[in-house]
Amino acid sequence: MTTDDAFHILVIDDDPALRELLAEYLTMNGLRVTVVGDGNAMRESLAKATPDAIVLDLMLPGEDGLSLARELRTSATHVDLPILMLSARGEEIDRIVGLEVGADDYLAKPFSPRELLARLRALLRRSHTSLAHDAVDAATLPQRRFGPFLLDLTAHRLLRDGVEIHLTSAEFDLLRAFCERPNRVLSRDDLVSSLKGYERDPFDRSIDIRVTRVRRKIESDPTFPTYIRTIRGEGYLFNPRGDAV
């Protein structure tokens, strides 16, 4: 897929007026759109076709967006689907919880359709251009090893002793950024610049949440990390040897 008009977006929101607005606006901007109102309808749609990204409302009747995001992130088929979570509540705790369960980005209502489109395009670029970038990098160094782990840039996956550990596209890009610059202190802005198409405001904790998610998958004890260390007041440092401090 090389152009926006090839991308299929699944929108899950219980507000019919908003579904109609997003379907019209995103379609007008070259995307294919399917809109549904709840978790059961989401599953029916996914059974028919896998979209390129999901727009998921946090507050849904019955199963809420957090439950559905967890379900997607534990599904072998849909674990890598980019998720943009929506919520009528803009508190930081909602954004943090959404990111912790696996959402790739978060947008508080009310929002402008133009901003949603920009964020969707950023997620799509990050997800669907990574393999092309990996193919270029593979000519020089297709794999990165640290401890018992192997980050395969060509296959876009993480292995531990030959067993695959599922990563979202955002988690993979973050771990790749660390592996490419080991033993260096990286600020949050350094990391943001490594995540293609992603922007944050000065108070955005999205990078911290992504670091927490990656730590859970590679650290023996995420509360005392040895691979991804916090350098207070400066950022993070990736130590590929995983030595205890």
C-alpha positions as CSV (number, residue, x, y, z in Angstrom):
1,M,0.0,0.0,0.0
2,T,1.5,3.3,-1.0
3,T,-1.3,5.9,-1.1
4,D,-3.9,7.0,1.4
5,D,-6.7,6.0,-0.8
6,A,-5.7,2.3,-0.3
7,F,-6.2,2.5,3.4
8,H,-9.3,1.1,5.2
9,I,-10.3,2.7,8.5
10,L,-12.7,1.0,11.0
11,V,-14.5,3.5,13.2
12,I,-16.2,2.3,16.4
13,D,-18.4,4.9,18.1
14,D,-21.9,4.9,19.5
15,D,-22.8,8.4,18.3
16,P,-24.5,8.1,14.9
17,A,-24.0,11.7,14.0
18,L,-20.2,11.5,14.6
19,R,-20.0,8.2,12.7
20,E,-21.7,9.9,9.7
21,L,-19.4,12.9,10.0
22,L,-16.2,10.9,10.1
23,A,-17.3,8.6,7.3
24,E,-18.0,11.5,5.1
25,Y,-14.9,13.5,6.0
26,L,-12.4,10.6,5.8
27,T,-14.0,9.2,2.6
28,M,-13.7,12.7,1.1
29,N,-10.0,12.6,1.9
30,G,-9.4,9.4,0.1
31,L,-9.8,6.7,2.8
32,R,-12.1,3.8,2.8
33,V,-14.3,3.8,5.9
34,T,-16.4,1.3,7.8
35,V,-18.4,2.6,10.8
36,V,-20.0,0.5,13.6
37,G,-21.5,1.3,17.0
38,D,-20.3,-1.3,19.4
39,G,-18.0,-4.2,20.2
40,N,-20.1,-6.9,18.6
41,A,-20.3,-5.0,15.3
42,M,-16.6,-4.4,15.5
43,R,-16.0,-8.2,15.7
44,E,-18.3,-8.8,12.8
45,S,-16.5,-6.2,10.7
46,L,-13.1,-7.6,11.6
47,A,-14.2,-11.1,10.6
48,K,-15.0,-9.9,7.1
49,A,-11.9,-7.7,6.6
50,T,-8.9,-6.4,8.5
51,P,-8.6,-2.6,8.4
52,D,-5.4,-0.6,8.3
53,A,-6.3,1.3,11.4
54,I,-9.0,1.6,14.0
55,V,-10.7,4.7,15.5
56,L,-12.1,3.5,18.9
57,D,-14.3,5.4,21.2
58,L,-13.5,4.9,24.9
59,M,-17.1,5.3,26.1
60,L,-19.2,2.6,24.4
61,P,-22.4,0.9,25.5
62,G,-21.7,-2.5,27.0
63,E,-18.0,-3.2,26.4
64,D,-16.0,0.0,26.6
65,G,-13.1,1.0,24.4
66,L,-10.5,-0.1,26.9
67,S,-11.9,-3.7,27.0
68,L,-11.9,-3.8,23.2
69,A,-8.4,-2.4,22.9
70,R,-7.2,-5.1,25.3
71,E,-9.0,-7.7,23.2
72,L,-7.3,-6.5,20.0
73,R,-3.8,-6.4,21.6
74,T,-4.2,-10.1,22.8
75,S,-5.5,-11.2,19.4
76,A,-2.9,-12.9,17.2
77,T,-4.6,-11.6,14.1
78,H,-5.1,-8.0,15.2
79,V,-2.3,-7.4,17.7
80,D,-0.5,-4.9,15.4
81,L,-3.5,-2.9,14.3
82,P,-2.9,0.9,14.9
83,I,-5.5,2.2,17.3
84,L,-6.5,5.8,17.7
85,M,-8.7,6.1,20.9
86,L,-11.3,8.8,21.3
87,S,-12.9,10.0,24.5
88,A,-15.3,12.7,25.6
89,R,-13.1,13.0,28.7
90,G,-9.8,14.7,28.2
91,E,-8.2,14.1,31.6
92,E,-4.6,12.8,31.6
93,I,-5.5,9.6,33.4
94,D,-7.8,8.6,30.6
95,R,-5.1,9.1,28.0
96,I,-2.6,7.2,30.2
97,V,-4.9,4.2,30.7
98,G,-5.7,4.1,27.0
99,L,-2.1,4.1,26.0
100,E,-1.3,1.5,28.6
101,V,-3.8,-1.0,27.2
102,G,-2.2,-0.6,23.8
103,A,-3.7,2.4,22.0
104,D,-1.2,4.1,19.7
105,D,-2.6,7.6,20.0
106,Y,-5.4,9.4,21.9
107,L,-7.7,12.2,20.9
108,A,-10.1,14.0,23.3
109,K,-13.6,15.1,22.2
110,P,-14.5,17.5,20.9
111,F,-11.9,17.5,18.1
112,S,-11.6,18.7,14.6
113,P,-11.9,16.1,11.8
114,R,-8.8,17.6,10.3
115,E,-6.7,16.8,13.4
116,L,-8.1,13.2,13.5
117,L,-7.1,12.8,9.8
118,A,-3.6,14.1,10.5
119,R,-3.2,11.7,13.4
120,L,-4.5,8.8,11.4
121,R,-2.1,9.5,8.6
122,A,0.8,9.6,11.0
123,L,-0.2,6.2,12.4
124,L,-0.6,4.8,8.9
125,R,2.8,6.1,7.8
126,R,4.5,4.6,10.8
127,S,2.7,1.3,10.4
128,H,2.9,0.8,6.7
129,T,6.2,2.3,5.8
130,S,8.3,0.5,8.4
131,L,8.8,-2.6,6.3
132,A,10.1,-0.4,3.4
133,H,12.6,1.3,5.8
134,D,13.6,-2.0,7.2
135,A,14.4,-3.4,3.8
136,V,16.8,-0.5,3.2
137,D,18.4,-1.0,6.6
138,A,18.6,-4.8,6.1
139,A,21.4,-4.3,3.5
140,T,23.7,-3.1,6.3
141,L,22.4,-4.6,9.6
142,P,19.1,-6.5,9.5
143,Q,19.2,-7.6,13.1
144,R,19.9,-6.1,16.5
145,R,20.8,-8.4,19.5
146,F,20.6,-7.6,23.2
147,G,20.6,-10.1,26.0
148,P,18.5,-13.1,24.9
149,F,16.6,-10.9,22.4
150,L,16.8,-10.4,18.7
151,L,15.1,-7.5,17.0
152,D,14.6,-8.5,13.4
153,L,14.3,-5.3,11.3
154,T,13.4,-7.1,8.1
155,A,10.6,-9.3,9.6
156,H,9.6,-6.5,11.9
157,R,9.5,-8.7,15.0
158,L,11.1,-9.3,18.4
159,L,12.3,-12.8,19.4
160,R,13.5,-14.1,22.7
161,D,15.4,-17.3,22.4
162,G,13.6,-17.9,19.1
163,V,10.1,-17.2,20.5
164,E,8.3,-14.2,19.1
165,I,7.2,-11.4,21.5
166,H,4.3,-9.4,20.0
167,L,5.0,-5.7,19.6
168,T,2.7,-3.0,18.3
169,S,4.2,-0.9,15.5
170,A,4.8,2.0,18.0
171,E,6.5,-0.4,20.4
172,F,8.7,-1.8,17.6
173,D,9.7,1.7,16.4
174,L,10.6,2.8,20.0
175,L,12.7,-0.3,20.7
176,R,14.4,0.1,17.3
177,A,15.2,3.7,18.2
178,F,16.9,2.5,21.4
179,C,18.8,-0.3,19.7
180,E,20.1,2.1,17.0
181,R,21.6,4.4,19.7
182,P,22.7,2.3,22.6
183,N,24.5,3.6,25.7
184,R,23.4,7.2,24.9
185,V,21.0,9.3,26.9
186,L,18.0,10.0,24.7
187,S,15.6,12.8,25.6
188,R,11.8,12.4,25.0
189,D,12.2,14.8,22.1
190,D,14.9,12.6,20.6
191,L,12.6,9.6,20.8
192,V,9.7,11.6,19.4
193,S,11.8,12.5,16.4
194,S,12.5,8.8,15.8
195,L,8.9,7.9,15.7
196,K,7.8,8.7,12.1
197,G,5.0,11.3,11.9
198,Y,4.4,11.5,15.6
199,E,4.1,14.8,17.4
200,R,3.6,15.6,21.1
201,D,2.9,18.6,23.2
202,P,5.3,19.5,26.1
203,F,3.1,17.8,28.7
204,D,2.4,14.6,26.7
205,R,3.5,11.5,28.5
206,S,2.9,9.1,25.6
207,I,6.6,8.3,25.3
208,D,6.8,7.3,28.9
209,I,3.8,5.1,28.5
210,R,5.4,3.4,25.5
211,V,8.6,2.9,27.4
212,T,6.6,1.2,30.2
213,R,4.9,-1.1,27.7
214,V,8.2,-2.1,26.1
215,R,9.8,-2.7,29.5
216,R,7.0,-5.1,30.4
217,K,8.0,-7.2,27.4
218,I,11.8,-7.2,27.8
219,E,12.7,-6.6,31.4
220,S,12.9,-9.4,34.0
221,D,11.5,-6.9,36.6
222,P,10.0,-3.8,34.9
223,T,10.1,-1.9,38.2
224,F,13.9,-2.2,38.2
225,P,14.8,-2.0,34.5
226,T,18.3,-2.9,33.3
227,Y,17.9,-2.5,29.5
228,I,15.9,0.8,29.4
229,R,17.0,3.0,32.2
230,T,15.5,6.2,33.3
231,I,18.0,9.1,33.6
232,R,16.2,11.5,35.8
233,G,15.6,14.9,34.3
234,E,17.2,13.9,31.0
235,G,15.4,10.9,29.4
236,Y,16.3,7.3,28.9
237,L,19.4,5.2,28.2
238,F,19.4,1.8,26.5
239,N,21.9,-0.6,27.8
240,P,22.1,-3.7,25.4
241,R,24.0,-5.7,27.9
242,G,21.3,-5.4,30.6
243,D,23.9,-5.0,33.4
244,A,22.6,-4.3,36.8
245,V,23.4,-0.8,37.9
